[in-house]
Amino acid sequence: MNLFILTTLRNFAIMKLNINWKRFLVFFIVIGGIYMLTKSFWMTLGIVLLLFVIDHFLKAYDERHTNN
């Protein structure tokens, strides 16, 4: 059991995170702006989750039409 956990942790540590820093920065600016407008953490969280869902579907749509 311990060997499995150590192997899993080693594999996780080897994985590289491919982060798009420009997108990351834009999302944090948007989150800060939404929070300043709403003054509510939960409202901001809901809006940001909706934005992530919309972003996912737009990326899927773009990839589908780019491959054709």
mmCIF file of the N, C-alpha and C atoms, coordinates in Angstrom:
data_MODEL
# 
_entry.id   MODEL 
# 
loop_
_atom_site.group_PDB 
_atom_site.id 
_atom_site.type_symbol 
_atom_site.label_atom_id 
_atom_site.label_alt_id 
_atom_site.label_comp_id 
_atom_site.label_asym_id 
_atom_site.label_entity_id 
_atom_site.label_seq_id 
_atom_site.pdbx_PDB_ins_code 
_atom_site.Cartn_x 
_atom_site.Cartn_y 
_atom_site.Cartn_z 
_atom_site.occupancy 
_atom_site.B_iso_or_equiv 
_atom_site.pdbx_formal_charge 
_atom_site.auth_seq_id 
_atom_site.auth_comp_id 
_atom_site.auth_asym_id 
_atom_site.auth_atom_id 
_atom_site.pdbx_PDB_model_num 
ATOM 1   N N  . MET A 1 1  ? 0.821   -1.192 0.000   1.00 0.00 ? 1  MET A N  1 
ATOM 2   C CA . MET A 1 1  ? 0.000   0.000  0.000   1.00 0.00 ? 1  MET A CA 1 
ATOM 3   C C  . MET A 1 1  ? 0.867   1.258  0.000   1.00 0.00 ? 1  MET A C  1 
ATOM 4   N N  . ASN A 1 2  ? 1.898   1.265  0.829   1.00 0.00 ? 2  ASN A N  1 
ATOM 5   C CA . ASN A 1 2  ? 2.772   2.432  0.885   1.00 0.00 ? 2  ASN A CA 1 
ATOM 6   C C  . ASN A 1 2  ? 3.507   2.638  -0.430  1.00 0.00 ? 2  ASN A C  1 
ATOM 7   N N  . LEU A 1 3  ? 3.863   1.546  -1.088  1.00 0.00 ? 3  LEU A N  1 
ATOM 8   C CA . LEU A 1 3  ? 4.560   1.646  -2.370  1.00 0.00 ? 3  LEU A CA 1 
ATOM 9   C C  . LEU A 1 3  ? 3.656   2.288  -3.410  1.00 0.00 ? 3  LEU A C  1 
ATOM 10  N N  . PHE A 1 4  ? 2.374   1.930  -3.387  1.00 0.00 ? 4  PHE A N  1 
ATOM 11  C CA . PHE A 1 4  ? 1.416   2.524  -4.321  1.00 0.00 ? 4  PHE A CA 1 
ATOM 12  C C  . PHE A 1 4  ? 1.298   4.025  -4.099  1.00 0.00 ? 4  PHE A C  1 
ATOM 13  N N  . ILE A 1 5  ? 1.218   4.427  -2.852  1.00 0.00 ? 5  ILE A N  1 
ATOM 14  C CA . ILE A 1 5  ? 1.096   5.855  -2.534  1.00 0.00 ? 5  ILE A CA 1 
ATOM 15  C C  . ILE A 1 5  ? 2.351   6.604  -2.956  1.00 0.00 ? 5  ILE A C  1 
ATOM 16  N N  . LEU A 1 6  ? 3.517   6.029  -2.688  1.00 0.00 ? 6  LEU A N  1 
ATOM 17  C CA . LEU A 1 6  ? 4.766   6.685  -3.069  1.00 0.00 ? 6  LEU A CA 1 
ATOM 18  C C  . LEU A 1 6  ? 4.902   6.782  -4.585  1.00 0.00 ? 6  LEU A C  1 
ATOM 19  N N  . THR A 1 7  ? 4.506   5.737  -5.292  1.00 0.00 ? 7  THR A N  1 
ATOM 20  C CA . THR A 1 7  ? 4.570   5.767  -6.755  1.00 0.00 ? 7  THR A CA 1 
ATOM 21  C C  . THR A 1 7  ? 3.624   6.816  -7.315  1.00 0.00 ? 7  THR A C  1 
ATOM 22  N N  . THR A 1 8  ? 2.430   6.892  -6.759  1.00 0.00 ? 8  THR A N  1 
ATOM 23  C CA . THR A 1 8  ? 1.456   7.885  -7.212  1.00 0.00 ? 8  THR A CA 1 
ATOM 24  C C  . THR A 1 8  ? 1.961   9.295  -6.950  1.00 0.00 ? 8  THR A C  1 
ATOM 25  N N  . LEU A 1 9  ? 2.513   9.538  -5.782  1.00 0.00 ? 9  LEU A N  1 
ATOM 26  C CA . LEU A 1 9  ? 3.043   10.864 -5.463  1.00 0.00 ? 9  LEU A CA 1 
ATOM 27  C C  . LEU A 1 9  ? 4.221   11.223 -6.361  1.00 0.00 ? 9  LEU A C  1 
ATOM 28  N N  . ARG A 1 10 ? 5.076   10.233 -6.669  1.00 0.00 ? 10 ARG A N  1 
ATOM 29  C CA . ARG A 1 10 ? 6.217   10.492 -7.548  1.00 0.00 ? 10 ARG A CA 1 
ATOM 30  C C  . ARG A 1 10 ? 5.733   10.864 -8.942  1.00 0.00 ? 10 ARG A C  1 
ATOM 31  N N  . ASN A 1 11 ? 4.731   10.138 -9.450  1.00 0.00 ? 11 ASN A N  1 
ATOM 32  C CA . ASN A 1 11 ? 4.191   10.441 -10.775 1.00 0.00 ? 11 ASN A CA 1 
ATOM 33  C C  . ASN A 1 11 ? 3.531   11.811 -10.795 1.00 0.00 ? 11 ASN A C  1 
ATOM 34  N N  . PHE A 1 12 ? 2.854   12.167 -9.721  1.00 0.00 ? 12 PHE A N  1 
ATOM 35  C CA . PHE A 1 12 ? 2.215   13.473 -9.644  1.00 0.00 ? 12 PHE A CA 1 
ATOM 36  C C  . PHE A 1 12 ? 3.259   14.582 -9.623  1.00 0.00 ? 12 PHE A C  1 
ATOM 37  N N  . ALA A 1 13 ? 4.368   14.360 -8.936  1.00 0.00 ? 13 ALA A N  1 
ATOM 38  C CA . ALA A 1 13 ? 5.420   15.375 -8.848  1.00 0.00 ? 13 ALA A CA 1 
ATOM 39  C C  . ALA A 1 13 ? 6.119   15.561 -10.187 1.00 0.00 ? 13 ALA A C  1 
ATOM 40  N N  . ILE A 1 14 ? 6.169   14.507 -11.011 1.00 0.00 ? 14 ILE A N  1 
ATOM 41  C CA . ILE A 1 14 ? 6.851   14.587 -12.307 1.00 0.00 ? 14 ILE A CA 1 
ATOM 42  C C  . ILE A 1 14 ? 6.009   15.340 -13.325 1.00 0.00 ? 14 ILE A C  1 
ATOM 43  N N  . MET A 1 15 ? 4.682   15.290 -13.196 1.00 0.00 ? 15 MET A N  1 
ATOM 44  C CA . MET A 1 15 ? 3.809   15.955 -14.166 1.00 0.00 ? 15 MET A CA 1 
ATOM 45  C C  . MET A 1 15 ? 4.097   17.451 -14.192 1.00 0.00 ? 15 MET A C  1 
ATOM 46  N N  . LYS A 1 16 ? 4.141   17.993 -15.399 1.00 0.00 ? 16 LYS A N  1 
ATOM 47  C CA . LYS A 1 16 ? 4.327   19.430 -15.533 1.00 0.00 ? 16 LYS A CA 1 
ATOM 48  C C  . LYS A 1 16 ? 2.966   20.093 -15.675 1.00 0.00 ? 16 LYS A C  1 
ATOM 49  N N  . LEU A 1 17 ? 2.807   21.201 -15.012 1.00 0.00 ? 17 LEU A N  1 
ATOM 50  C CA . LEU A 1 17 ? 1.581   21.959 -15.135 1.00 0.00 ? 17 LEU A CA 1 
ATOM 51  C C  . LEU A 1 17 ? 1.713   22.914 -16.304 1.00 0.00 ? 17 LEU A C  1 
ATOM 52  N N  . ASN A 1 18 ? 0.805   22.803 -17.237 1.00 0.00 ? 18 ASN A N  1 
ATOM 53  C CA . ASN A 1 18 ? 0.821   23.669 -18.408 1.00 0.00 ? 18 ASN A CA 1 
ATOM 54  C C  . ASN A 1 18 ? -0.177  24.796 -18.167 1.00 0.00 ? 18 ASN A C  1 
ATOM 55  N N  . ILE A 1 19 ? 0.306   25.884 -17.571 1.00 0.00 ? 19 ILE A N  1 
ATOM 56  C CA . ILE A 1 19 ? -0.561  27.000 -17.194 1.00 0.00 ? 19 ILE A CA 1 
ATOM 57  C C  . ILE A 1 19 ? -0.370  28.135 -18.193 1.00 0.00 ? 19 ILE A C  1 
ATOM 58  N N  . ASN A 1 20 ? -1.488  28.601 -18.723 1.00 0.00 ? 20 ASN A N  1 
ATOM 59  C CA . ASN A 1 20 ? -1.469  29.778 -19.582 1.00 0.00 ? 20 ASN A CA 1 
ATOM 60  C C  . ASN A 1 20 ? -1.549  30.996 -18.665 1.00 0.00 ? 20 ASN A C  1 
ATOM 61  N N  . TRP A 1 21 ? -0.416  31.654 -18.439 1.00 0.00 ? 21 TRP A N  1 
ATOM 62  C CA . TRP A 1 21 ? -0.339  32.720 -17.444 1.00 0.00 ? 21 TRP A CA 1 
ATOM 63  C C  . TRP A 1 21 ? -1.140  33.950 -17.834 1.00 0.00 ? 21 TRP A C  1 
ATOM 64  N N  . LYS A 1 22 ? -1.269  34.218 -19.127 1.00 0.00 ? 22 LYS A N  1 
ATOM 65  C CA . LYS A 1 22 ? -2.071  35.367 -19.552 1.00 0.00 ? 22 LYS A CA 1 
ATOM 66  C C  . LYS A 1 22 ? -3.536  35.151 -19.196 1.00 0.00 ? 22 LYS A C  1 
ATOM 67  N N  . ARG A 1 23 ? -4.044  33.948 -19.466 1.00 0.00 ? 23 ARG A N  1 
ATOM 68  C CA . ARG A 1 23 ? -5.430  33.637 -19.133 1.00 0.00 ? 23 ARG A CA 1 
ATOM 69  C C  . ARG A 1 23 ? -5.631  33.676 -17.620 1.00 0.00 ? 23 ARG A C  1 
ATOM 70  N N  . PHE A 1 24 ? -4.662  33.153 -16.879 1.00 0.00 ? 24 PHE A N  1 
ATOM 71  C CA . PHE A 1 24 ? -4.704  33.143 -15.424 1.00 0.00 ? 24 PHE A CA 1 
ATOM 72  C C  . PHE A 1 24 ? -4.817  34.569 -14.892 1.00 0.00 ? 24 PHE A C  1 
ATOM 73  N N  . LEU A 1 25 ? -4.016  35.478 -15.430 1.00 0.00 ? 25 LEU A N  1 
ATOM 74  C CA . LEU A 1 25 ? -4.039  36.878 -15.003 1.00 0.00 ? 25 LEU A CA 1 
ATOM 75  C C  . LEU A 1 25 ? -5.368  37.541 -15.341 1.00 0.00 ? 25 LEU A C  1 
ATOM 76  N N  . VAL A 1 26 ? -5.886  37.278 -16.545 1.00 0.00 ? 26 VAL A N  1 
ATOM 77  C CA . VAL A 1 26 ? -7.169  37.864 -16.950 1.00 0.00 ? 26 VAL A CA 1 
ATOM 78  C C  . VAL A 1 26 ? -8.282  37.380 -16.034 1.00 0.00 ? 26 VAL A C  1 
ATOM 79  N N  . PHE A 1 27 ? -8.282  36.087 -15.709 1.00 0.00 ? 27 PHE A N  1 
ATOM 80  C CA . PHE A 1 27 ? -9.309  35.570 -14.816 1.00 0.00 ? 27 PHE A CA 1 
ATOM 81  C C  . PHE A 1 27 ? -9.238  36.233 -13.442 1.00 0.00 ? 27 PHE A C  1 
ATOM 82  N N  . PHE A 1 28 ? -8.041  36.453 -12.907 1.00 0.00 ? 28 PHE A N  1 
ATOM 83  C CA . PHE A 1 28 ? -7.944  37.096 -11.601 1.00 0.00 ? 28 PHE A CA 1 
ATOM 84  C C  . PHE A 1 28 ? -8.375  38.553 -11.646 1.00 0.00 ? 28 PHE A C  1 
ATOM 85  N N  . ILE A 1 29 ? -8.104  39.236 -12.737 1.00 0.00 ? 29 ILE A N  1 
ATOM 86  C CA . ILE A 1 29 ? -8.578  40.612 -12.880 1.00 0.00 ? 29 ILE A CA 1 
ATOM 87  C C  . ILE A 1 29 ? -10.098 40.640 -12.939 1.00 0.00 ? 29 ILE A C  1 
ATOM 88  N N  . VAL A 1 30 ? -10.673 39.706 -13.696 1.00 0.00 ? 30 VAL A N  1 
ATOM 89  C CA . VAL A 1 30 ? -12.138 39.628 -13.792 1.00 0.00 ? 30 VAL A CA 1 
ATOM 90  C C  . VAL A 1 30 ? -12.749 39.284 -12.441 1.00 0.00 ? 30 VAL A C  1 
ATOM 91  N N  . ILE A 1 31 ? -12.147 38.338 -11.725 1.00 0.00 ? 31 ILE A N  1 
ATOM 92  C CA . ILE A 1 31 ? -12.651 37.963 -10.403 1.00 0.00 ? 31 ILE A CA 1 
ATOM 93  C C  . ILE A 1 31 ? -12.604 39.159 -9.456  1.00 0.00 ? 31 ILE A C  1 
ATOM 94  N N  . GLY A 1 32 ? -11.505 39.901 -9.478  1.00 0.00 ? 32 GLY A N  1 
ATOM 95  C CA . GLY A 1 32 ? -11.399 41.082 -8.622  1.00 0.00 ? 32 GLY A CA 1 
ATOM 96  C C  . GLY A 1 32 ? -12.438 42.127 -8.969  1.00 0.00 ? 32 GLY A C  1 
ATOM 97  N N  . GLY A 1 33 ? -12.665 42.341 -10.252 1.00 0.00 ? 33 GLY A N  1 
ATOM 98  C CA . GLY A 1 33 ? -13.679 43.312 -10.673 1.00 0.00 ? 33 GLY A CA 1 
ATOM 99  C C  . GLY A 1 33 ? -15.080 42.903 -10.283 1.00 0.00 ? 33 GLY A C  1 
ATOM 100 N N  . ILE A 1 34 ? -15.397 41.622 -10.459 1.00 0.00 ? 34 ILE A N  1 
ATOM 101 C CA . ILE A 1 34 ? -16.726 41.140 -10.081 1.00 0.00 ? 34 ILE A CA 1 
ATOM 102 C C  . ILE A 1 34 ? -16.916 41.262 -8.575  1.00 0.00 ? 34 ILE A C  1 
ATOM 103 N N  . TYR A 1 35 ? -15.874 40.945 -7.827  1.00 0.00 ? 35 TYR A N  1 
ATOM 104 C CA . TYR A 1 35 ? -15.992 41.051 -6.363  1.00 0.00 ? 35 TYR A CA 1 
ATOM 105 C C  . TYR A 1 35 ? -16.195 42.500 -5.934  1.00 0.00 ? 35 TYR A C  1 
ATOM 106 N N  . MET A 1 36 ? -15.513 43.419 -6.584  1.00 0.00 ? 36 MET A N  1 
ATOM 107 C CA . MET A 1 36 ? -15.680 44.831 -6.233  1.00 0.00 ? 36 MET A CA 1 
ATOM 108 C C  . MET A 1 36 ? -17.091 45.317 -6.566  1.00 0.00 ? 36 MET A C  1 
ATOM 109 N N  . LEU A 1 37 ? -17.672 44.778 -7.647  1.00 0.00 ? 37 LEU A N  1 
ATOM 110 C CA . LEU A 1 37 ? -19.036 45.182 -8.012  1.00 0.00 ? 37 LEU A CA 1 
ATOM 111 C C  . LEU A 1 37 ? -20.091 44.575 -7.099  1.00 0.00 ? 37 LEU A C  1 
ATOM 112 N N  . THR A 1 38 ? -19.923 43.297 -6.746  1.00 0.00 ? 38 THR A N  1 
ATOM 113 C CA . THR A 1 38 ? -20.973 42.615 -5.991  1.00 0.00 ? 38 THR A CA 1 
ATOM 114 C C  . THR A 1 38 ? -20.771 42.682 -4.483  1.00 0.00 ? 38 THR A C  1 
ATOM 115 N N  . LYS A 1 39 ? -19.548 42.798 -4.022  1.00 0.00 ? 39 LYS A N  1 
ATOM 116 C CA . LYS A 1 39 ? -19.210 42.784 -2.593  1.00 0.00 ? 39 LYS A CA 1 
ATOM 117 C C  . LYS A 1 39 ? -19.680 41.497 -1.903  1.00 0.00 ? 39 LYS A C  1 
ATOM 118 N N  . SER A 1 40 ? -19.801 40.426 -2.687  1.00 0.00 ? 40 SER A N  1 
ATOM 119 C CA . SER A 1 40 ? -20.276 39.163 -2.141  1.00 0.00 ? 40 SER A CA 1 
ATOM 120 C C  . SER A 1 40 ? -19.400 38.035 -2.698  1.00 0.00 ? 40 SER A C  1 
ATOM 121 N N  . PHE A 1 41 ? -18.803 37.275 -1.787  1.00 0.00 ? 41 PHE A N  1 
ATOM 122 C CA . PHE A 1 41 ? -17.951 36.168 -2.204  1.00 0.00 ? 41 PHE A CA 1 
ATOM 123 C C  . PHE A 1 41 ? -18.749 35.117 -2.963  1.00 0.00 ? 41 PHE A C  1 
ATOM 124 N N  . TRP A 1 42 ? -19.936 34.772 -2.457  1.00 0.00 ? 42 TRP A N  1 
ATOM 125 C CA . TRP A 1 42 ? -20.722 33.701 -3.066  1.00 0.00 ? 42 TRP A CA 1 
ATOM 126 C C  . TRP A 1 42 ? -21.258 34.100 -4.442  1.00 0.00 ? 42 TRP A C  1 
ATOM 127 N N  . MET A 1 43 ? -21.667 35.330 -4.606  1.00 0.00 ? 43 MET A N  1 
ATOM 128 C CA . MET A 1 43 ? -22.126 35.797 -5.909  1.00 0.00 ? 43 MET A CA 1 
ATOM 129 C C  . MET A 1 43 ? -20.969 35.780 -6.906  1.00 0.00 ? 43 MET A C  1 
ATOM 130 N N  . THR A 1 44 ? -19.799 36.223 -6.457  1.00 0.00 ? 44 THR A N  1 
ATOM 131 C CA . THR A 1 44 ? -18.612 36.205 -7.304  1.00 0.00 ? 44 THR A CA 1 
ATOM 132 C C  . THR A 1 44 ? -18.263 34.780 -7.695  1.00 0.00 ? 44 THR A C  1 
ATOM 133 N N  . LEU A 1 45 ? -18.311 33.860 -6.739  1.00 0.00 ? 45 LEU A N  1 
ATOM 134 C CA . LEU A 1 45 ? -18.009 32.460 -7.026  1.00 0.00 ? 45 LEU A CA 1 
ATOM 135 C C  . LEU A 1 45 ? -18.973 31.888 -8.061  1.00 0.00 ? 45 LEU A C  1 
ATOM 136 N N  . GLY A 1 46 ? -20.257 32.177 -7.937  1.00 0.00 ? 46 GLY A N  1 
ATOM 137 C CA . GLY A 1 46 ? -21.245 31.698 -8.899  1.00 0.00 ? 46 GLY A CA 1 
ATOM 138 C C  . GLY A 1 46 ? -21.003 32.239 -10.291 1.00 0.00 ? 46 GLY A C  1 
ATOM 139 N N  . ILE A 1 47 ? -20.716 33.524 -10.390 1.00 0.00 ? 47 ILE A N  1 
ATOM 140 C CA . ILE A 1 47 ? -20.464 34.134 -11.697 1.00 0.00 ? 47 ILE A CA 1 
ATOM 141 C C  . ILE A 1 47 ? -19.198 33.565 -12.320 1.00 0.00 ? 47 ILE A C  1 
ATOM 142 N N  . VAL A 1 48 ? -18.156 33.383 -11.516 1.00 0.00 ? 48 VAL A N  1 
ATOM 143 C CA . VAL A 1 48 ? -16.894 32.842 -12.035 1.00 0.00 ? 48 VAL A CA 1 
ATOM 144 C C  . VAL A 1 48 ? -17.088 31.406 -12.509 1.00 0.00 ? 48 VAL A C  1 
ATOM 145 N N  . LEU A 1 49 ? -17.853 30.611 -11.775 1.00 0.00 ? 49 LEU A N  1 
ATOM 146 C CA . LEU A 1 49 ? -18.126 29.243 -12.220 1.00 0.00 ? 49 LEU A CA 1 
ATOM 147 C C  . LEU A 1 49 ? -18.885 29.234 -13.541 1.00 0.00 ? 49 LEU A C  1 
ATOM 148 N N  . LEU A 1 50 ? -19.846 30.132 -13.686 1.00 0.00 ? 50 LEU A N  1 
ATOM 149 C CA . LEU A 1 50 ? -20.547 30.245 -14.971 1.00 0.00 ? 50 LEU A CA 1 
ATOM 150 C C  . LEU A 1 50 ? -19.592 30.654 -16.089 1.00 0.00 ? 50 LEU A C  1 
ATOM 151 N N  . LEU A 1 51 ? -18.671 31.564 -15.797 1.00 0.00 ? 51 LEU A N  1 
ATOM 152 C CA . LEU A 1 51 ? -17.697 31.972 -16.809 1.00 0.00 ? 51 LEU A CA 1 
ATOM 153 C C  . LEU A 1 51 ? -16.790 30.814 -17.210 1.00 0.00 ? 51 LEU A C  1 
ATOM 154 N N  . PHE A 1 52 ? -16.401 29.974 -16.236 1.00 0.00 ? 52 PHE A N  1 
ATOM 155 C CA . PHE A 1 52 ? -15.581 28.807 -16.561 1.00 0.00 ? 52 PHE A CA 1 
ATOM 156 C C  . PHE A 1 52 ? -16.336 27.828 -17.448 1.00 0.00 ? 52 PHE A C  1 
ATOM 157 N N  . VAL A 1 53 ? -17.617 27.629 -17.176 1.00 0.00 ? 53 VAL A N  1 
ATOM 158 C CA . VAL A 1 53 ? -18.429 26.723 -18.001 1.00 0.00 ? 53 VAL A CA 1 
ATOM 159 C C  . VAL A 1 53 ? -18.558 27.282 -19.414 1.00 0.00 ? 53 VAL A C  1 
ATOM 160 N N  . ILE A 1 54 ? -18.833 28.566 -19.531 1.00 0.00 ? 54 ILE A N  1 
ATOM 161 C CA . ILE A 1 54 ? -18.941 29.192 -20.850 1.00 0.00 ? 54 ILE A CA 1 
ATOM 162 C C  . ILE A 1 54 ? -17.611 29.102 -21.592 1.00 0.00 ? 54 ILE A C  1 
ATOM 163 N N  . ASP A 1 55 ? -16.501 29.333 -20.891 1.00 0.00 ? 55 ASP A N  1 
ATOM 164 C CA . ASP A 1 55 ? -15.177 29.238 -21.502 1.00 0.00 ? 55 ASP A CA 1 
ATOM 165 C C  . ASP A 1 55 ? -14.917 27.830 -22.021 1.00 0.00 ? 55 ASP A C  1 
ATOM 166 N N  . HIS A 1 56 ? -15.299 26.827 -21.239 1.00 0.00 ? 56 HIS A N  1 
ATOM 167 C CA . HIS A 1 56 ? -15.102 25.434 -21.661 1.00 0.00 ? 56 HIS A CA 1 
ATOM 168 C C  . HIS A 1 56 ? -15.870 25.144 -22.946 1.00 0.00 ? 56 HIS A C  1 
ATOM 169 N N  . PHE A 1 57 ? -17.143 25.549 -23.002 1.00 0.00 ? 57 PHE A N  1 
ATOM 170 C CA . PHE A 1 57 ? -17.944 25.272 -24.192 1.00 0.00 ? 57 PHE A CA 1 
ATOM 171 C C  . PHE A 1 57 ? -17.458 26.059 -25.405 1.00 0.00 ? 57 PHE A C  1 
ATOM 172 N N  . LEU A 1 58 ? -16.985 27.276 -25.201 1.00 0.00 ? 58 LEU A N  1 
ATOM 173 C CA . LEU A 1 58 ? -16.450 28.051 -26.324 1.00 0.00 ? 58 LEU A CA 1 
ATOM 174 C C  . LEU A 1 58 ? -15.167 27.423 -26.866 1.00 0.00 ? 58 LEU A C  1 
ATOM 175 N N  . LYS A 1 59 ? -14.310 26.915 -25.960 1.00 0.00 ? 59 LYS A N  1 
ATOM 176 C CA . LYS A 1 59 ? -13.094 26.236 -26.413 1.00 0.00 ? 59 LYS A CA 1 
ATOM 177 C C  . LYS A 1 59 ? -13.438 24.962 -27.174 1.00 0.00 ? 59 LYS A C  1 
ATOM 178 N N  . ALA A 1 60 ? -14.409 24.193 -26.687 1.00 0.00 ? 60 ALA A N  1 
ATOM 179 C CA . ALA A 1 60 ? -14.820 22.966 -27.371 1.00 0.00 ? 60 ALA A CA 1 
ATOM 180 C C  . ALA A 1 60 ? -15.403 23.287 -28.741 1.00 0.00 ? 60 ALA A C  1 
ATOM 181 N N  . TYR A 1 61 ? -16.212 24.328 -28.826 1.00 0.00 ? 61 TYR A N  1 
ATOM 182 C CA . TYR A 1 61 ? -16.789 24.753 -30.104 1.00 0.00 ? 61 TYR A CA 1 
ATOM 183 C C  . TYR A 1 61 ? -15.694 25.177 -31.084 1.00 0.00 ? 61 TYR A C  1 
ATOM 184 N N  . ASP A 1 62 ? -14.739 25.949 -30.586 1.00 0.00 ? 62 ASP A N  1 
ATOM 185 C CA . ASP A 1 62 ? -13.650 26.422 -31.440 1.00 0.00 ? 62 ASP A CA 1 
ATOM 186 C C  . ASP A 1 62 ? -12.794 25.258 -31.933 1.00 0.00 ? 62 ASP A C  1 
ATOM 187 N N  . GLU A 1 63 ? -12.475 24.314 -31.058 1.00 0.00 ? 63 GLU A N  1 
ATOM 188 C CA . GLU A 1 63 ? -11.665 23.170 -31.460 1.00 0.00 ? 63 GLU A CA 1 
ATOM 189 C C  . GLU A 1 63 ? -12.402 22.305 -32.474 1.00 0.00 ? 63 GLU A C  1 
ATOM 190 N N  . ARG A 1 64 ? -13.707 22.139 -32.284 1.00 0.00 ? 64 ARG A N  1 
ATOM 191 C CA . ARG A 1 64 ? -14.490 21.321 -33.206 1.00 0.00 ? 64 ARG A CA 1 
ATOM 192 C C  . ARG A 1 64 ? -14.519 21.944 -34.596 1.00 0.00 ? 64 ARG A C  1 
ATOM 193 N N  . HIS A 1 65 ? -14.673 23.274 -34.660 1.00 0.00 ? 65 HIS A N  1 
ATOM 194 C CA . HIS A 1 65 ? -14.739 23.923 -35.959 1.00 0.00 ? 65 HIS A CA 1 
ATOM 195 C C  . HIS A 1 65 ? -13.363 24.166 -36.574 1.00 0.00 ? 65 HIS A C  1 
ATOM 196 N N  . THR A 1 66 ? -12.327 24.194 -35.764 1.00 0.00 ? 66 THR A N  1 
ATOM 197 C CA . THR A 1 66 ? -10.963 24.338 -36.288 1.00 0.00 ? 66 THR A CA 1 
ATOM 198 C C  . THR A 1 66 ? -10.506 23.037 -36.945 1.00 0.00 ? 66 THR A C  1 
ATOM 199 N N  . ASN A 1 67 ? -10.918 21.900 -36.379 1.00 0.00 ? 67 ASN A N  1 
ATOM 200 C CA . ASN A 1 67 ? -10.502 20.600 -36.928 1.00 0.00 ? 67 ASN A CA 1 
ATOM 201 C C  . ASN A 1 67 ? -11.185 20.285 -38.239 1.00 0.00 ? 67 ASN A C  1 
ATOM 202 N N  . ASN A 1 68 ? -12.324 20.903 -38.524 1.00 0.00 ? 68 ASN A N  1 
ATOM 203 C CA . ASN A 1 68 ? -13.043 20.629 -39.787 1.00 0.00 ? 68 ASN A CA 1 
ATOM 204 C C  . ASN A 1 68 ? -12.467 21.373 -40.940 1.00 0.00 ? 68 ASN A C  1 
# 
